[in-house]
Amino acid sequence: MPTNMLKTKRSALLVMLFTFLLAQAFAGSKDKEKGRHQDPYGTAELEAAPPVNPADLAYRTIVFDQFKIPQEFQGEKNAEKHVEATTSRAISRLEGTKAFSKVERAKTPVPEEPYLLVKATLLDYRIVGKKSRFFAGGLGGTSYMAYAIRILDGKSGNLLHEFDVTTENNIMSGAWSFGGTDADIPYFLGNVLADYLILRARSDKGTQILPVEKVVPDGAVFVSPNSQLMWAAKDNHENASWDRAAQIAKDFRGGNFSDWRLPTDLELQSLYDKDKTVEFANGHKVHVSDQVLLFGYMYWSGVEKGKDAKYFDFEKGKVSSRKKDEVPSMRVLLVRNAK
């Protein structure tokens, strides 16, 4: 076959493949747009926040602590800018309701009136730049962002709410939908966070719209009667490398004990319960004992081999291995011998 005909056929195949990927991505984007409105706080897509009656609020002051950016993301280009965009957008949206007395960043002196203190840690981050998206399209990869959110009573310091907020753009939506870009993700998350705070600031905590999540005090523990192991009653609520997980174990003082460690893979597996299901907002489902609160689904074990370590997946119910320095999605749940 002549060379020019081969080139023509190859070009045609590439065009067909690109067109197919574009069509699939655009369709996925449309499906995702429909699905978002099923969320309890799906109003985050709208320009204005939902209406707020000041008389319904138990907290009329909201204070934002500086959002934490872990070391692994500090080298990412524009990470700080996008985290700031989330904070600024949440503050702006709350102020726009005209229902709150103060919405501000943490400072001294602290407010005299009751207030909610918002703390957040960046869990996962990748925003494809405009140029990369324009020239590479879907080949530029997926944009996403996720935070671990903790909301406390500012006066007592008591933890009131704890959850992850996350979203993921379709790989082509920023390039071809013309209604938004990858860089809109931080603003969308700021809207979601603001709408969540509007609910939780109410006297009824917004429970008619969104059930309150299970909250476990820091350092809480429980003893498994079958194994005589003492477990932390919740995970660390942050992604961590294996080395960081080992350090968390050394520093943990739950129940006033100092001999905490990473569990073996089999010990983690003993908490798996296929008949119990908890579904997260990002679609992941974990199957775990009611005695423990998980914010993720993959957990490091203390079983290591060279540069790898084993972990347990509470979604799939199986043990696997990965590199110790891998951070995304990996969480920490600690254990100690009760006797």
C-alpha positions as CSV (number, residue, x, y, z in Angstrom):
1,M,0.0,0.0,0.0
2,P,1.5,3.4,-0.9
3,T,2.9,5.5,2.0
4,N,0.6,8.4,1.4
5,M,-2.5,6.1,1.7
6,L,-1.2,4.7,5.0
7,K,-0.8,8.2,6.3
8,T,-4.3,9.1,5.2
9,K,-5.8,6.1,6.9
10,R,-3.9,6.7,10.1
11,S,-5.0,10.4,10.1
12,A,-8.6,9.3,9.6
13,L,-8.4,6.8,12.4
14,L,-7.0,9.5,14.8
15,V,-9.8,11.9,13.8
16,M,-12.4,9.2,14.4
17,L,-10.9,8.3,17.8
18,F,-10.7,11.9,18.9
19,T,-14.3,12.5,17.8
20,F,-15.5,9.5,19.7
21,L,-13.6,10.5,22.9
22,L,-15.0,14.0,22.6
23,A,-18.5,12.8,22.2
24,Q,-18.2,10.4,25.2
25,A,-16.7,13.1,27.4
26,F,-19.3,15.7,26.4
27,A,-22.1,13.2,27.2
28,G,-20.5,12.4,30.5
29,S,-20.3,16.0,31.3
30,K,-24.1,16.4,30.6
31,D,-24.9,13.4,32.9
32,K,-22.8,14.9,35.7
33,E,-24.6,18.2,35.3
34,K,-27.9,16.4,35.9
35,G,-26.6,14.4,38.8
36,R,-25.3,17.4,40.8
37,H,-28.8,18.7,41.4
38,Q,-29.7,15.6,43.2
39,D,-27.3,16.6,46.0
40,P,-28.8,18.1,49.1
41,Y,-26.8,21.2,48.6
42,G,-26.9,21.1,44.8
43,T,-27.7,24.8,44.8
44,A,-23.9,25.3,44.8
45,E,-24.2,25.5,41.0
46,L,-26.4,28.5,41.1
47,E,-25.2,32.0,41.2
48,A,-26.9,32.9,44.5
49,A,-26.9,31.0,47.8
50,P,-30.2,29.6,49.1
51,P,-32.3,32.0,51.1
52,V,-31.4,32.3,54.8
53,N,-33.6,33.5,57.7
54,P,-31.4,35.0,60.4
55,A,-33.9,34.0,63.0
56,D,-33.2,30.3,62.2
57,L,-29.5,30.6,62.9
58,A,-27.8,29.4,66.1
59,Y,-24.5,30.8,64.8
60,R,-24.4,34.1,63.0
61,T,-20.6,34.3,63.0
62,I,-18.4,32.0,60.9
63,V,-14.6,32.1,61.1
64,F,-12.3,30.4,58.6
65,D,-8.9,29.2,59.8
66,Q,-6.2,29.1,57.2
67,F,-6.7,26.0,55.0
68,K,-3.8,23.6,55.3
69,I,-1.8,22.5,52.2
70,P,0.2,19.3,52.9
71,Q,3.8,19.2,51.9
72,E,3.1,17.0,48.8
73,F,1.0,19.7,47.2
74,Q,3.1,22.7,48.1
75,G,5.2,22.2,45.0
76,E,2.1,22.1,42.8
77,K,1.8,25.1,40.5
78,N,-1.1,27.4,41.6
79,A,-2.2,25.1,44.5
80,E,-2.1,28.0,47.0
81,K,-4.0,30.2,44.6
82,H,-6.8,27.6,44.1
83,V,-7.1,26.9,47.8
84,E,-7.4,30.6,48.4
85,A,-10.1,30.7,45.7
86,T,-12.2,28.1,47.6
87,T,-11.9,30.1,50.9
88,S,-12.7,33.4,49.2
89,R,-15.7,32.0,47.4
90,A,-17.1,30.4,50.5
91,I,-16.8,33.7,52.4
92,S,-18.3,35.7,49.6
93,R,-21.2,33.4,49.2
94,L,-22.0,33.5,52.9
95,E,-21.7,37.3,53.0
96,G,-24.1,37.4,50.1
97,T,-26.9,36.0,52.2
98,K,-26.9,39.1,54.4
99,A,-27.9,36.8,57.2
100,F,-24.6,36.5,59.1
101,S,-23.2,39.1,61.4
102,K,-19.6,38.2,60.6
103,V,-17.9,36.0,58.1
104,E,-14.2,36.4,58.4
105,R,-10.8,34.8,58.6
106,A,-9.3,33.7,61.9
107,K,-7.7,36.6,63.8
108,T,-7.2,37.9,67.4
109,P,-9.1,38.8,69.4
110,V,-11.7,36.0,68.7
111,P,-15.4,36.9,68.4
112,E,-17.3,37.4,71.6
113,E,-20.5,35.9,70.2
114,P,-21.0,32.1,69.5
115,Y,-19.2,31.2,66.2
116,L,-18.4,28.3,64.0
117,L,-14.7,27.7,63.3
118,V,-13.9,26.1,59.9
119,K,-10.7,24.1,59.4
120,A,-9.8,22.4,56.2
121,T,-6.9,20.3,54.8
122,L,-6.3,19.8,51.1
123,L,-6.7,16.1,50.4
124,D,-6.2,15.8,46.6
125,Y,-5.5,18.3,43.9
126,R,-5.0,18.6,40.2
127,I,-6.1,21.5,38.0
128,V,-5.3,21.3,34.3
129,G,-4.2,24.7,33.0
130,K,-6.1,26.5,30.2
131,K,-3.3,26.1,27.6
132,S,-2.9,22.4,28.3
133,R,-6.6,21.9,28.1
134,F,-7.0,23.8,24.9
135,F,-4.1,22.1,23.1
136,A,-4.4,18.6,24.6
137,G,-8.1,18.4,25.3
138,G,-9.0,15.2,27.1
139,L,-5.4,14.0,26.8
140,G,-4.6,16.7,29.4
141,G,-6.2,14.4,32.0
142,T,-8.7,14.9,34.8
143,S,-9.0,17.9,37.1
144,Y,-10.1,17.4,40.7
145,M,-9.9,18.8,44.2
146,A,-10.9,17.5,47.6
147,Y,-10.8,18.8,51.2
148,A,-11.1,17.3,54.7
149,I,-13.4,19.7,56.5
150,R,-13.7,20.1,60.3
151,I,-16.3,22.5,61.9
152,L,-15.9,23.3,65.6
153,D,-17.7,25.4,68.1
154,G,-15.4,28.4,68.4
155,K,-16.0,28.9,72.1
156,S,-15.7,25.4,73.4
157,G,-13.5,23.9,70.7
158,N,-15.9,20.9,70.5
159,L,-15.9,19.2,67.1
160,L,-19.4,19.5,65.6
161,H,-19.1,18.2,62.0
162,E,-16.4,16.4,60.0
163,F,-16.6,15.4,56.4
164,D,-14.8,15.4,53.0
165,V,-15.9,17.7,50.2
166,T,-14.8,16.8,46.7
167,T,-15.7,17.1,43.0
168,E,-14.3,15.9,39.8
169,N,-14.6,17.6,36.4
170,N,-15.1,15.5,33.3
171,I,-11.8,15.4,31.4
172,M,-13.2,17.4,28.5
173,S,-15.8,19.7,30.1
174,G,-13.4,22.6,30.7
175,A,-12.3,22.6,27.1
176,W,-15.6,22.1,25.2
177,S,-18.6,23.0,27.3
178,F,-17.9,26.7,27.3
179,G,-20.0,27.0,30.4
180,G,-17.0,26.7,32.7
181,T,-13.3,25.6,33.0
182,D,-11.2,23.4,35.1
183,A,-10.3,26.5,37.2
184,D,-13.9,26.7,38.3
185,I,-13.5,23.7,40.5
186,P,-12.2,25.6,43.5
187,Y,-15.1,28.1,43.2
188,F,-17.7,25.2,43.0
189,L,-16.2,23.7,46.2
190,G,-16.4,27.1,47.9
191,N,-20.1,27.2,47.0
192,V,-20.7,23.7,48.3
193,L,-18.9,24.5,51.6
194,A,-20.8,27.7,52.1
195,D,-24.2,26.0,51.5
196,Y,-23.2,23.3,53.9
197,L,-22.3,25.9,56.6
198,I,-25.6,27.6,56.0
199,L,-27.4,24.4,57.0
200,R,-25.2,23.5,60.0
201,A,-25.3,27.1,61.4
202,R,-29.1,26.7,61.9
203,S,-30.6,25.9,65.2
204,D,-31.9,22.6,63.8
205,K,-28.5,22.0,62.0
206,G,-30.4,21.7,58.7
207,T,-31.3,18.1,59.5
208,Q,-34.6,18.3,57.5
209,I,-32.5,18.7,54.4
210,L,-29.2,16.9,55.2
211,P,-28.8,14.3,58.0
212,V,-26.0,15.0,60.4
213,E,-22.9,12.9,59.9
214,K,-21.6,10.7,62.7
215,V,-19.0,12.7,64.7
216,V,-16.5,11.0,66.9
217,P,-14.3,13.0,69.4
218,D,-10.6,13.0,68.7
219,G,-8.8,10.3,70.6
220,A,-11.9,8.1,71.1
221,V,-11.2,4.4,71.2
222,F,-13.0,1.0,71.3
223,V,-12.0,-2.5,72.2
224,S,-12.9,-5.3,69.8
225,P,-14.2,-8.1,72.0
226,N,-13.2,-11.0,69.7
227,S,-9.6,-10.0,69.2
228,Q,-8.8,-8.0,72.4
229,L,-7.5,-5.2,70.2
230,M,-8.0,-1.5,71.0
231,W,-8.8,0.6,67.9
232,A,-8.9,4.3,67.3
233,A,-12.6,5.0,66.8
234,K,-12.0,7.0,63.7
235,D,-9.2,7.4,61.1
236,N,-6.8,10.4,60.7
237,H,-9.1,12.1,58.1
238,E,-6.1,13.0,56.0
239,N,-4.2,11.3,53.2
240,A,-0.7,10.2,54.2
241,S,2.3,8.3,52.9
242,W,3.4,5.1,54.8
243,D,6.2,7.0,56.6
244,R,3.8,9.7,57.7
245,A,1.3,7.0,58.8
246,A,4.0,5.5,61.0
247,Q,4.7,8.9,62.5
248,I,1.0,9.5,63.2
249,A,1.0,6.2,65.2
250,K,4.0,7.3,67.3
251,D,2.3,10.7,68.1
252,F,-1.2,9.4,68.8
253,R,-2.3,9.4,72.4
254,G,-5.9,8.0,72.2
255,G,-7.2,6.7,75.5
256,N,-4.0,8.2,77.1
257,F,-1.9,5.3,75.6
258,S,1.3,5.8,73.7
259,D,1.9,2.3,72.2
260,W,-0.3,2.7,69.1
261,R,0.8,1.1,65.9
262,L,-0.3,0.5,62.3
263,P,-2.4,-2.7,62.2
264,T,-1.5,-5.8,60.2
265,D,-3.5,-6.4,57.0
266,L,-5.4,-9.2,58.7
267,E,-6.3,-7.0,61.6
268,L,-7.7,-4.4,59.3
269,Q,-9.6,-7.1,57.5
270,S,-11.2,-8.1,60.8
271,L,-13.2,-4.8,60.7
272,Y,-14.6,-5.5,57.3
273,D,-18.3,-6.2,57.3
274,K,-19.9,-6.8,53.9
275,D,-23.4,-6.4,55.4
276,K,-22.7,-2.8,56.6
277,T,-22.4,-0.1,53.9
278,V,-21.5,3.6,54.2
279,E,-21.7,5.6,51.0
280,F,-19.6,8.8,50.6
281,A,-20.6,11.9,48.7
282,N,-17.9,11.0,46.0
283,G,-19.6,7.7,45.3
284,H,-17.2,5.3,47.2
285,K,-18.8,2.7,49.5
286,V,-17.1,1.2,52.4
287,H,-18.1,-1.9,54.4
288,V,-17.0,-1.6,57.9
289,S,-18.0,-2.3,61.5
290,D,-20.3,0.3,63.1
291,Q,-17.8,0.8,65.8
292,V,-15.4,2.8,63.6
293,L,-15.8,5.9,61.6
294,L,-13.9,6.0,58.2
295,F,-13.5,9.0,55.9
296,G,-11.7,7.0,53.2
297,Y,-11.5,3.4,51.9
298,M,-7.8,2.4,51.6
299,Y,-5.8,2.0,54.8
300,W,-2.1,1.4,55.4
301,S,-1.0,-1.7,57.3
302,G,2.3,-2.1,59.1
303,V,3.3,-5.0,56.9
304,E,6.1,-3.7,54.7
305,K,8.5,-5.2,52.1
306,G,11.2,-3.0,50.8
307,K,9.6,0.1,49.2
308,D,6.1,-1.4,49.3
309,A,3.6,-1.9,52.1
310,K,0.3,-3.7,52.3
311,Y,-3.0,-1.9,52.7
312,F,-6.7,-2.9,53.1
313,D,-9.4,-1.7,50.8
314,F,-12.7,-1.4,52.7
315,E,-14.6,-0.9,49.5
316,K,-13.4,-4.0,47.7
317,G,-12.7,-6.0,50.8
318,K,-9.2,-7.1,49.8
319,V,-5.5,-6.7,50.7
320,S,-3.1,-5.1,48.1
321,S,0.3,-3.5,48.1
322,R,1.6,-0.1,46.9
323,K,4.6,2.1,47.1
324,K,5.2,3.6,50.6
325,D,5.5,7.1,49.2
326,E,2.2,7.1,47.5
327,V,-0.2,9.5,49.2
328,P,-3.5,10.0,47.4
329,S,-6.5,8.1,48.9
330,M,-4.3,6.4,51.6
331,R,-5.6,6.9,55.2
332,V,-4.5,5.7,58.7
333,L,-6.4,3.7,61.3
334,L,-4.5,2.8,64.4
335,V,-4.5,-0.1,66.8
336,R,-2.9,-1.4,70.0
337,N,-3.0,-4.6,72.1
338,A,-5.6,-4.2,74.8
339,K,-3.8,-6.7,77.1
